Amino acid sequence: MIATVEETARRDRLYWAHATQRGGPGSGPGGGPAARLSYRRDIRPALPPAAAGPVVDIGCGQGGLVALLVADGYAAEGIELSPGQVAIARAAGLTEVHQGDYRELLAARPASVSAITATDLLEHLGKQEVLDTFDAVAAALLPGGVFIGRLPNAASPLGGGSQHGDFTHETAFTGHSIRQLAAAAGFRSLAIRPCAPVADGLLGAGRVAVWKPVSALFRLALAAETGVLRGHILTQDLIFVARKGGVDSDPPRGPAAAAGGAGRSSRRAAALFS
């Protein structure tokens, strides 16, 4: 789905306003201690070995995740639509960050990428754009490759601020809706995990200590209401790891699919959005 000129102009205006308010300690390439700890806990364990192939971070912003990946020995690159964000990354020496549309980059890399990451990106897209992105990612991944995403958790009792605090957010997600999308795009398996506080110093350790009993109370309340004891993700954000199947198990999908595949995509979209 291609945005109209008016839609693109509206988004550009809002993204510019959002980006100008994101400065401060830890916001640049490499991030602060909390960003590095979150990467080590949430993203790094889900990645394939560096020798498995290149990694692409789509919607990479100032390149914080790209910097961490490169430092870990990955052949990583990032792509970002905002020239201002790319300029900040380049000024910090991150030549691996490029300005452009991630959809064009993925279309040019069929079955050639070992992992694709999208942190704080998908919530900025419309529903059809999200489905198209899952299809494009699946088509660009090598067999067995992984799609790792972080986004606001609409099922969290405290998730309103994360989802609605940024006016550029267009789509809300839960664990169930992520499972729908991954299945529709043909991913073989999916893991969904919470993004709990990290112990980055004394304050961070205090947040972790407080969160454990508070989250237990929330789980108890949800269990009383729903009758479901397990599986509740309560953090404001969540992480998902979707794994592509092998060569024999992958159905055709996305831009690379034949005309019949395009018909299936339309039917899947109708089922998802009805």
C-alpha positions as CSV (number, residue, x, y, z in Angstrom):
1,M,0.0,0.0,0.0
2,I,1.4,3.4,-1.0
3,A,0.6,6.4,1.1
4,T,-1.0,9.4,-0.7
5,V,0.9,12.7,-1.0
6,E,-1.2,14.2,1.8
7,E,-0.6,11.2,4.0
8,T,3.1,11.4,3.4
9,A,3.2,15.1,4.2
10,R,1.3,14.6,7.4
11,R,3.6,11.9,8.6
12,D,6.7,13.9,7.7
13,R,5.4,16.8,9.7
14,L,4.7,14.6,12.8
15,Y,7.8,12.6,12.5
16,W,9.9,15.7,12.4
17,A,8.2,17.1,15.5
18,H,8.7,13.7,17.2
19,A,12.4,13.4,16.3
20,T,13.2,16.9,17.6
21,Q,11.9,15.9,21.0
22,R,13.9,12.7,21.3
23,G,17.3,14.2,22.2
24,G,19.0,13.9,25.5
25,P,21.4,11.4,27.1
26,G,21.4,8.0,25.7
27,S,19.4,8.9,22.6
28,G,22.3,8.9,20.1
29,P,24.0,6.0,18.4
30,G,24.8,3.2,20.8
31,G,22.3,4.5,23.3
32,G,22.8,4.7,27.1
33,P,23.4,1.9,29.6
34,A,19.7,0.9,29.7
35,A,19.6,0.5,25.8
36,R,22.7,-1.6,25.9
37,L,21.4,-3.8,28.7
38,S,18.0,-4.2,26.9
39,Y,19.9,-5.2,23.7
40,R,21.9,-7.9,25.6
41,R,18.8,-9.3,27.3
42,D,16.1,-9.0,24.6
43,I,17.6,-8.9,21.1
44,R,21.1,-10.4,21.1
45,P,20.1,-13.9,22.3
46,A,17.5,-14.2,19.5
47,L,20.0,-13.3,16.8
48,P,21.7,-16.0,14.6
49,P,25.5,-16.2,14.7
50,A,27.2,-13.3,13.0
51,A,28.5,-15.8,10.3
52,A,24.9,-16.7,9.3
53,G,24.6,-13.5,7.2
54,P,23.8,-9.8,7.2
55,V,21.4,-8.1,9.6
56,V,19.2,-5.1,8.6
57,D,17.6,-2.7,11.1
58,I,14.6,-1.1,9.4
59,G,13.4,2.3,10.6
60,C,16.8,2.5,12.5
61,G,16.5,6.1,13.6
62,Q,19.9,7.4,14.7
63,G,21.4,3.9,14.4
64,G,21.7,2.9,18.1
65,L,20.9,-0.7,17.4
66,V,23.1,-0.8,14.3
67,A,26.1,0.5,16.4
68,L,25.5,-2.3,18.9
69,L,25.3,-5.0,16.2
70,V,28.4,-3.8,14.5
71,A,30.3,-3.8,17.8
72,D,29.2,-7.5,18.2
73,G,30.8,-8.4,14.8
74,Y,27.6,-8.4,12.7
75,A,27.6,-7.3,9.1
76,A,24.8,-4.9,10.0
77,E,23.2,-1.9,8.2
78,G,20.3,0.3,9.0
79,I,17.8,2.2,6.8
80,E,15.9,5.3,8.0
81,L,13.5,7.6,6.1
82,S,14.3,10.7,8.1
83,P,17.4,12.6,6.7
84,G,17.8,14.3,10.0
85,Q,18.1,11.1,11.9
86,V,20.6,9.7,9.3
87,A,22.7,12.8,9.5
88,I,23.1,12.3,13.3
89,A,24.1,8.7,12.7
90,R,26.6,9.7,10.1
91,A,28.0,12.5,12.3
92,A,28.7,9.8,14.9
93,G,30.7,7.8,12.3
94,L,27.9,5.2,11.5
95,T,28.4,4.8,7.8
96,E,26.3,1.7,7.9
97,V,23.1,3.8,8.3
98,H,21.5,4.9,5.0
99,Q,18.6,7.1,4.1
100,G,15.7,5.6,2.2
101,D,12.6,3.4,2.2
102,Y,13.1,0.1,3.9
103,R,10.5,-1.5,1.5
104,E,12.7,-0.9,-1.5
105,L,15.8,-2.2,0.3
106,L,14.0,-5.4,1.3
107,A,12.6,-6.0,-2.2
108,A,16.1,-5.8,-3.5
109,R,17.4,-8.5,-1.1
110,P,15.3,-11.6,-1.7
111,A,16.2,-14.5,0.6
112,S,19.5,-13.0,1.6
113,V,19.3,-11.6,5.1
114,S,19.8,-13.6,8.3
115,A,17.9,-11.3,10.6
116,I,15.8,-8.1,10.3
117,T,15.0,-5.9,13.3
118,A,12.3,-3.3,13.7
119,T,12.3,-1.6,17.1
120,D,9.7,1.1,17.6
121,L,8.6,1.1,13.9
122,L,5.5,-1.0,13.3
123,E,3.3,1.1,15.5
124,H,3.9,4.0,13.2
125,L,2.2,2.2,10.2
126,G,-1.3,1.5,9.1
127,K,-2.7,-2.0,9.3
128,Q,-2.2,-2.8,5.6
129,E,1.3,-1.4,5.8
130,V,2.1,-3.6,8.8
131,L,0.9,-6.7,6.9
132,D,2.9,-5.7,3.8
133,T,6.0,-5.2,6.0
134,F,5.7,-8.7,7.5
135,D,5.4,-10.1,3.9
136,A,8.4,-8.0,2.7
137,V,10.5,-9.2,5.7
138,A,9.6,-12.8,5.2
139,A,10.6,-12.6,1.5
140,A,14.0,-11.0,2.3
141,L,15.0,-13.4,5.1
142,L,17.1,-16.5,4.5
143,P,15.4,-19.8,5.4
144,G,15.5,-20.0,9.2
145,G,16.1,-16.2,9.4
146,V,14.4,-14.2,12.2
147,F,12.3,-11.0,12.4
148,I,12.8,-9.3,15.8
149,G,10.4,-6.5,16.7
150,R,9.7,-4.3,19.7
151,L,6.4,-2.3,20.0
152,P,3.9,-1.0,22.5
153,N,1.8,-3.6,24.2
154,A,-1.9,-2.7,24.0
155,A,-2.8,-5.5,26.4
156,S,-0.7,-4.0,29.2
157,P,-2.7,-2.4,32.1
158,L,-0.1,0.5,31.9
159,G,0.2,0.5,28.1
160,G,-1.8,3.6,27.3
161,G,1.1,6.0,27.7
162,S,3.4,4.0,25.4
163,Q,0.8,3.6,22.7
164,H,-0.9,7.0,22.8
165,G,1.9,9.2,24.1
166,D,3.3,9.6,20.5
167,F,0.8,11.1,18.0
168,T,2.6,9.3,15.2
169,H,1.4,5.9,16.4
170,E,-1.3,4.5,14.2
171,T,-1.7,0.8,15.0
172,A,-2.0,-1.0,18.4
173,F,-0.7,-4.5,19.0
174,T,-1.2,-7.4,21.4
175,G,0.4,-10.8,21.5
176,H,-2.6,-12.2,19.7
177,S,-2.5,-9.7,16.9
178,I,1.2,-10.3,16.4
179,R,0.5,-14.1,16.1
180,Q,-2.1,-13.3,13.5
181,L,0.4,-11.3,11.4
182,A,3.2,-13.8,11.7
183,A,0.9,-16.7,10.7
184,A,-0.5,-14.6,7.8
185,A,3.0,-13.9,6.5
186,G,4.0,-17.6,6.8
187,F,6.5,-17.5,9.6
188,R,7.1,-20.9,11.1
189,S,7.3,-20.0,14.8
190,L,6.9,-17.0,17.1
191,A,8.0,-16.1,20.6
192,I,6.6,-13.1,22.5
193,R,8.4,-11.7,25.5
194,P,7.9,-8.8,27.9
195,C,10.2,-5.8,28.1
196,A,10.7,-5.5,31.8
197,P,12.8,-2.8,33.4
198,V,16.6,-3.4,33.4
199,A,18.9,-2.9,36.3
200,D,21.0,0.0,34.9
201,G,22.4,1.3,38.2
202,L,20.8,1.8,41.6
203,L,17.6,3.4,40.2
204,G,17.2,0.7,37.6
205,A,17.7,-2.0,40.3
206,G,15.0,-0.3,42.3
207,R,12.6,-0.3,39.4
208,V,13.2,-4.0,38.9
209,A,12.5,-4.7,42.5
210,V,9.3,-2.8,42.5
211,W,8.1,-4.2,39.2
212,K,8.2,-7.8,40.3
213,P,5.5,-7.6,43.1
214,V,3.4,-5.1,41.1
215,S,3.3,-7.3,38.1
216,A,2.3,-10.2,40.2
217,L,-0.7,-8.3,41.5
218,F,-1.7,-7.4,37.9
219,R,-1.4,-11.1,36.9
220,L,-3.6,-12.1,39.8
221,A,-6.2,-9.5,38.8
222,L,-6.2,-10.7,35.2
223,A,-6.4,-14.3,36.2
224,A,-9.5,-13.5,38.4
225,E,-11.2,-11.7,35.4
226,T,-10.2,-14.1,32.6
227,G,-9.7,-17.4,34.3
228,V,-6.3,-17.6,32.5
229,L,-3.4,-18.1,34.8
230,R,-0.5,-17.9,32.4
231,G,0.7,-16.1,29.3
232,H,-0.2,-12.5,30.3
233,I,2.4,-9.9,29.1
234,L,2.0,-6.9,31.3
235,T,4.9,-4.6,30.3
236,Q,4.2,-1.4,28.3
237,D,6.3,-2.8,25.4
238,L,6.9,-6.3,24.1
239,I,9.4,-8.1,22.0
240,F,8.6,-10.7,19.4
241,V,10.8,-13.1,17.5
242,A,9.3,-14.6,14.3
243,R,11.3,-17.3,12.6
244,K,11.0,-18.2,8.9
245,G,10.7,-21.8,7.9
246,G,13.0,-23.8,5.7
247,V,13.0,-24.0,1.9
248,D,10.4,-26.8,1.8
249,S,8.0,-25.2,4.2
250,D,7.9,-21.6,2.9
251,P,4.8,-20.7,0.9
252,P,5.1,-17.9,-1.7
253,R,4.2,-14.5,-0.3
254,G,4.8,-10.8,-0.6
255,P,6.0,-9.0,-3.8
256,A,7.8,-12.0,-5.0
257,A,4.7,-14.2,-5.1
258,A,2.8,-14.9,-8.2
259,A,-0.6,-13.4,-9.1
260,G,-2.2,-16.2,-7.0
261,G,-0.1,-15.1,-4.0
262,A,-1.4,-11.5,-4.4
263,G,-4.9,-12.8,-4.3
264,R,-4.1,-14.8,-1.1
265,S,-2.6,-11.6,0.4
266,S,-5.8,-9.7,-0.3
267,R,-7.9,-12.4,1.3
268,R,-5.6,-12.6,4.3
269,A,-5.9,-8.8,4.7
270,A,-9.6,-9.0,4.5
271,A,-9.8,-11.7,7.1
272,L,-7.4,-9.8,9.5
273,F,-9.1,-6.4,9.2
274,S,-12.7,-7.4,9.1
